[in-house]
Amino acid sequence: MTTDTEKKPAEKPKSKPVSAEFETFQDQEIKRMLVTGEEVVLRAELHNAIYWKSAAVLILGLLFFVMVAVPLGVLLLVVSVIMFLTAMITKHYLLLAITNKRVLARYGLLQMDVVDIRFSKIESIDLERMLPGHLLGYATVVVMGTGQRFIRIPFIANAEAFRRYHNEITLSGEGIHEDEIEDLPAGSSGAPDKRNKAPRRGK
């Protein structure tokens, strides 16, 4: 018989069903990568802040065009258009999803890499945030694999949910719920201290 004070395990986020008529390019690619018995739990959402650099250069180009030098302003406007097109292509091909078995990722532009990593091969998932990320609400997801391999996927809007689900999977496999970590005393890792003190030598 459960009581109200007992903690209930967090439910894993459910992927929303998408009709075939409104499937995005990322949805089609994910379906192509799935194997039998595998289902998508969470797909990373790319933040529109991916365009902020091109927008900043555009504003700077307009200022130079009107107030400083027309040729330099035109050059900056052309650069902003190129940056916008690059960001748009990147957003179209960038992919990050987590299934009930592994993490799927595709990144790169000139050299496009497609990576799938099983949970057992993932050491950690870290989040990197610069000042624009804090202000606009996005982060770079860094998936650290065993060895020296890692992947970085920038401009993820739901990065916190992505990392949390991975932690739920990992900690549930160890018999620990993520919320229970906060209850451990400071400096405790949840495991008994096995360090043996060295015996003192007699004089």
Beta strands, then each sheet from edge to edge (+ up, - down):
strand 1: 40-43
strand 2: 95-99
strand 3: 102-107
strand 4: 113-118
strand 5: 122-128
strand 6: 139-145
strand 7: 150-156
sheet 1: 1+ 2- 3+ 4-
sheet 2: 5+ 6- 7+
end
